[in-house]
Amino acid sequence: MRPAPIPIEDPEWRQTPPPVSATSGTFRLRRGSRFTWRKECLAVMESYFNENQYPDEAKREEIANACNAVIQKPGKKLSDLERVTSLKVYNWFANRRKEIKRRANIEAAILESHGIDVQSPGGHSNSDDVDGNDYSEQDDSTSHSDHQDPISLAVEMAAVNHTILALARQGANEIKTEALDDD
């Protein structure tokens, strides 16, 4: 036999307050809350990132203190949600490196789809067959000068994409006018 459903009018379940943390008066981050980086902190982080993409623990503490100093208002203490910690700095740097690698892979894939052979982020050309003996046969003076830095490559890729879009639009307009002329 099924148990009887609890009637909606039962006041007992409505009056039960939600569970509170064990110690009253303390704020505890709940799972799912996110830290939002302020613009000032992002500028500090970017400047340190340009110097070194892999800071050690002491450097992460220095970066966190620099960020906290930037956002600290006179006479007010930073809350736990606002305070930058070395762990948050560590995660930001890891995410930033991951984003750079992801964008480089996307750019390489786009260029490869257009028939342009580029060096992948792993250091090999997209069309190269990687062989262990290839490294010993390379001349160091030519291996680095053949490839562009990622920024100039991105600029060049954007120009290629712009040209392709312009040609596609021009071709679409010509097709439309030809179809109208046939009528």
PyMOL commands that set and color helices and strands:
alter all, ss='L'
color gray80, all
select helices_A, chain A and resi 11-14+39-51+57-71+86-113+134-137+140-143+150-182
alter helices_A, ss='H'
color red, helices_A
deselect
rebuild
show_as cartoon
